[in-house]
Amino acid sequence: MRKGTTAIGMNIEDEVAARIAIGDCLAHYARSVDRAQWDRIGESFHDGAYDDHGAYKGDISGFTKWVQEHHREVVQSMHCLTNTLIEFVSSDRALVETYFASYKTTAQNAEIEGARHYTNSRVLGRYIDIFELRAGNWAIARRTVVTEAVTMELGGVPVPPNRTLASRDDLDPLVLTRRELGLSSTPGVNRVNSSY
């Protein structure tokens, strides 16, 4: 590993720790939404943070309520985070662009030819985040969601019975495995102090 400082004056160890903390924060946000852990969403944001999801613009408390209502009929949700580019503005502020693919399955009330049907949606986009380091924790201060593409389709193909199925409650395999290992069944953001 190279030694010294970066162009903005951060030492290399602090920069690496910051990049890890930012990546963990992004992953914990995705898990919170996908596992319907509504009380955990705010852990990825600083107090006073602002979210612009297009259909919702405002504080994180309101955003959490909006997501929960938006996911009321969602039976499966998965946020896949791909490219993440972190550009440090200073030692305590960074512009973070993260590409994502969001997949959701929403239950429909109609049965067609004897099978319950679902709407499958896919959203491709980017999170444009301003991350800040406050009290030793990197979290989102402002988020703008940029939508690149949206597709929706009616689906009805059941998952084969020999698969391990996801669940948005205490029966999800991750929650059960965490309990088995003696960990909290509702994982939160593992805050890492990025200073040495």
Helices and strands as residue ranges (DSSP letters): H 12-34, G 38-44, E 45-52, E 57-59, H 60-70, E 74-90, E 93-112, E 115-134, E 137-155, H 173-180
